[in-house]
Amino acid sequence: MINSEQKQNLGKLAAEMRSRSYIPYSHYAVGAALLTKSGKIFTGCNIENAAYPVTICAERTAIFKAVSEGERDFEAIAIATEDGQGYPCGSCRQVMVEFSQDMEVMLADADGNITVETSIRDLLPGAFTPENLL
């Protein structure tokens, strides 16, 4: 579990990342801030593309940045949208559960205020995980 100061910091960072979104089609800015178990924070924003299927969500941007830097143990992620009700999509949930079934997931509004606190386990019950391949 992370403390309230860490939660607040992640919410604020996620909200700030919304300004970096590349969203010429949906105009729906999303930012994310991911806390690793080693204490590092990786941020991300959504990046759209005219070929819609290759668009990437803020959550996956942050996770892929962390993995590319050698981090694979995640503690929590904050996801910021305008109203604080932008839940992660199915693809993001599957990527999250790949690395941590217990990761804390927080939703934040445009000011970084945490509006929802849950876990990836609760967001993706019955998840298909690496253990299923054994």
C-alpha positions in Angstrom: 0.0 0.0 0.0 1.2 3.5 -0.7 0.7 6.4 1.5 -1.6 9.4 0.9 1.3 11.7 0.0 2.4 9.2 -2.7 -1.1 8.9 -4.0 -1.5 12.7 -4.2 1.9 13.0 -6.0 0.9 10.3 -8.6 -2.5 12.0 -9.2 -0.8 15.4 -9.8 1.8 13.9 -12.1 -0.9 12.0 -14.1 -2.9 15.2 -14.4 0.2 17.1 -15.6 0.8 14.5 -18.3 -2.6 15.1 -19.9 -1.1 18.3 -21.4 1.4 16.2 -23.4 -1.3 14.0 -25.0 -1.4 13.9 -28.8 -5.2 13.7 -29.3 -6.1 15.4 -32.7 -9.0 12.9 -33.2 -10.7 12.2 -29.9 -9.7 15.4 -28.0 -9.7 13.1 -24.9 -6.5 13.7 -22.9 -5.3 11.1 -20.5 -2.2 11.1 -18.3 -0.7 8.3 -16.2 1.9 8.1 -13.5 3.3 4.6 -12.5 5.1 3.9 -9.3 7.5 1.0 -9.3 8.3 -1.0 -6.2 11.8 0.4 -6.4 10.3 3.9 -5.9 10.8 5.2 -9.5 7.9 6.9 -11.2 7.3 6.7 -15.0 4.8 8.9 -16.7 2.8 8.6 -19.9 0.1 10.2 -22.0 -2.2 8.9 -24.7 -0.9 9.2 -28.3 -3.4 8.9 -31.2 -2.7 8.0 -34.8 -4.7 8.5 -38.0 -4.6 4.7 -38.2 -6.7 4.3 -35.0 -5.6 0.8 -34.0 -2.0 1.9 -33.4 -3.0 4.6 -30.9 -1.5 3.9 -27.4 -3.1 4.7 -24.1 -1.3 6.7 -21.3 -1.2 3.6 -19.0 0.6 1.5 -21.5 2.9 4.3 -22.4 4.0 4.6 -18.8 4.3 0.8 -18.3 6.3 0.3 -21.5 8.6 3.1 -20.6 9.2 1.4 -17.2 9.8 -2.0 -18.7 12.2 -0.6 -21.3 14.2 0.9 -18.4 14.4 -2.5 -16.6 11.5 -2.1 -14.2 8.9 -4.9 -13.9 7.6 -4.6 -10.4 4.8 -2.1 -10.1 3.1 -0.7 -7.0 0.5 1.7 -8.2 -0.7 3.7 -11.2 -2.7 6.9 -11.3 -4.7 7.7 -14.5 -6.0 11.2 -15.0 -8.9 12.4 -17.2 -11.0 15.6 -17.2 -13.7 14.2 -14.8 -11.7 11.5 -13.0 -13.8 8.7 -14.3 -11.7 7.4 -17.1 -11.2 3.7 -16.3 -8.4 1.8 -18.1 -9.5 0.0 -21.3 -9.3 -3.8 -21.6 -5.9 -3.8 -23.3 -4.4 -1.7 -20.5 -5.9 -3.9 -17.8 -4.4 -6.9 -19.5 -0.9 -5.3 -19.7 -1.2 -4.2 -16.0 -2.1 -7.7 -14.8 0.8 -9.1 -16.7 3.1 -7.4 -14.2 1.1 -7.2 -11.0 -2.2 -8.6 -10.0 -2.2 -6.5 -6.9 -1.3 -3.1 -8.4 -3.2 -0.3 -6.9 -5.2 1.7 -9.6 -6.3 5.2 -8.9 -8.4 7.5 -11.1 -7.8 11.3 -10.9 -9.4 14.4 -12.3 -7.8 17.2 -14.3 -6.5 18.7 -11.0 -4.9 15.5 -9.9 -7.5 14.8 -7.2 -8.0 11.0 -6.7 -11.6 10.1 -7.3 -11.5 6.3 -7.4 -9.1 3.8 -5.7 -9.2 0.1 -6.7 -6.9 -2.7 -7.8 -6.2 -4.4 -11.1 -7.4 -7.6 -9.5 -10.8 -6.0 -9.0 -10.8 -4.4 -12.5 -10.0 -7.7 -14.3 -11.4 -10.6 -12.3 -10.5 -14.0 -13.8 -7.5 -12.5 -15.6 -5.5 -14.5 -18.0 -2.0 -14.4 -16.5 1.5 -15.9 -17.2 0.5 -18.7 -14.7 -2.1 -19.8 -17.1 0.6 -20.8 -19.6 2.4 -23.2 -17.3 
